[in-house]
Amino acid sequence: MAKYERSFNLPLRTVVRKVEEVVLQGSMSASLEASSDFTFHGVGCAVRVFERYSWLGSNRVSMNVTMIGDDHATRLVAVTSGGSQAVFFKVNTWGEESFLETLTNALSE
């Protein structure tokens, strides 16, 4: 598992669009598996679950991106999972880290 957290002084909808664009264009095997958008007590929440094939690990990895915010600021948490082939221990996390880097590198610019 790999994790990334960051705050932005940008509207929620702007961050959501950027995340979708970056992840889906960052790998030819990336797909949006599920999404949910809702507002609760005036605060918006957007959840995106992406998946892609990891050549390094010869398996599929997933990334859950949760974004909470409003028209002025957004908090993002991204967590990857599924990159190991072992039964009892996590042998490699290369695929998870690589998938997360697709997002973190783009958002750092």
C-alpha positions, 0 to 999 in steps of 0.5 A: 500500500502506498498513500499520498495526502495533499491540500489544494487552494482550488475548487473541488470540481477542478481537482476532480477533473485534474485527477481523472485526466492525469490517471486515465491518460497516465496509463493505457490500461488505467480505467475508472472502476467506480465513482461517487459524488455527494454533498453533506452539510455544504461540503462536497465529497468525490470518490474515484476508484481506478485500476490498472495493470502493473507490468512490474508486478504482473498483476492489477493494482487499484487506487482510491482517491477521495477528495473533500472540499468546496469552491475554495479548497480541497483535501485529497487522499490517494491510497493504492493497493493490490500490487503483491503476489504473495499469500502471507506477506507483501513481497513487492509494492512497485506497481502500487508506488508506480501507480501513485506516482502517476498522480503525485508527479502531475499534482506536484507541478 
